[in-house]
Amino acid sequence: MLRFCVGIGKRWAAPGIMRFDLNEPNKGLAVMLTIRLPKTEWAKAWRAMIEVAPVRLIADDPIYEVLPAHLELLTARGLRYEVVMLTSNT
C-alpha cells in the first residue's frame, strides 16, 4: 500500500520518481511522481487531483509532485501530463 507521507527523509532522484524514507519501520515508503501539466489544462487537472489527495507545486511550469493515484485519475479523465525528471538535490 502506498501512503502519502510528509516529512524529512532521504531522497532519491530517478526519472520522475522520488521516494521518501522516513526511517520509521511503520511508515513505509511513499512514491512521489513528478509531472508537468499543460497550461491549457492546468485548472481542470488540478481540480481533479485535489479530489484524490494533496499535491505539491514544485515549479511554475506547472510541475507537481503527485501520487500514482493522481496519474490514474488524470488518465481516466483524458487529461494530459508529462512525467519529468528532477535533478538530485541530496
C-alpha positions as CSV (number, residue, x, y, z in Angstrom):
1,M,0.0,0.0,0.0
2,L,1.3,3.4,-0.9
3,R,0.9,6.2,1.6
4,F,1.3,10.0,1.2
5,C,3.9,11.0,3.8
6,V,5.1,14.4,4.7
7,G,8.4,14.8,6.5
8,I,12.1,14.9,6.1
9,G,13.9,11.9,4.9
10,K,16.3,10.5,2.3
11,R,15.6,11.4,-1.3
12,W,16.5,9.5,-4.4
13,A,16.0,11.1,-7.8
14,A,15.0,8.8,-10.7
15,P,13.1,9.6,-13.9
16,G,10.1,11.3,-12.4
17,I,10.1,9.3,-9.1
18,M,11.1,10.3,-5.6
19,R,10.9,8.1,-2.6
20,F,10.9,9.4,1.0
21,D,12.4,7.0,3.6
22,L,11.2,8.4,6.9
23,N,13.5,6.0,8.8
24,E,10.5,4.6,10.7
25,P,9.6,1.0,10.1
26,N,5.8,1.6,10.4
27,K,5.7,4.5,7.9
28,G,6.9,2.7,4.8
29,L,7.9,4.4,1.6
30,A,5.8,7.0,-0.3
31,V,6.3,7.1,-4.1
32,M,6.0,10.6,-5.5
33,L,6.0,11.1,-9.2
34,T,6.9,14.4,-10.8
35,I,4.7,15.6,-13.6
36,R,4.3,18.7,-15.8
37,L,0.7,19.8,-16.8
38,P,-0.1,21.6,-20.0
39,K,-1.0,25.2,-19.1
40,T,-4.2,24.9,-21.2
41,E,-5.5,22.0,-19.0
42,W,-3.9,23.1,-15.7
43,A,-7.0,24.2,-13.8
44,K,-9.1,21.1,-14.8
45,A,-6.2,18.7,-13.9
46,W,-5.5,20.4,-10.6
47,R,-9.2,20.3,-9.5
48,A,-9.3,16.6,-10.4
49,M,-6.0,15.8,-8.5
50,I,-7.0,17.5,-5.2
51,E,-10.1,15.3,-5.1
52,V,-7.7,12.3,-4.6
53,A,-5.1,13.7,-2.2
54,P,-2.9,16.8,-1.7
55,V,-0.4,17.7,-4.5
56,R,2.7,19.9,-4.2
57,L,3.7,22.6,-6.8
58,I,7.4,22.5,-7.1
59,A,8.0,24.7,-10.2
60,D,6.0,27.3,-12.1
61,D,5.9,25.2,-15.3
62,P,3.5,23.9,-13.6
63,I,5.3,20.9,-12.2
64,Y,3.8,18.9,-9.4
65,E,4.7,16.0,-7.1
66,V,1.9,13.6,-7.2
67,L,0.9,10.0,-6.3
68,P,0.3,7.2,-8.7
69,A,-3.4,7.5,-7.9
70,H,-3.3,11.1,-9.3
71,L,-2.0,9.7,-12.6
72,E,-4.7,7.1,-12.8
73,L,-7.3,9.8,-12.3
74,L,-5.8,12.1,-15.0
75,T,-5.6,9.2,-17.4
76,A,-9.2,8.1,-16.7
77,R,-10.4,11.6,-17.3
78,G,-8.4,12.0,-20.5
79,L,-6.2,14.8,-19.1
80,R,-2.7,15.2,-20.4
81,Y,0.5,15.2,-18.3
82,E,4.2,14.6,-18.8
83,V,6.4,12.7,-16.3
84,V,9.6,14.7,-15.8
85,M,12.9,14.0,-14.2
86,L,14.3,16.1,-11.4
87,T,17.9,16.6,-10.6
88,S,19.2,15.1,-7.4
89,N,19.5,17.6,-4.5
90,T,20.6,15.3,-1.8
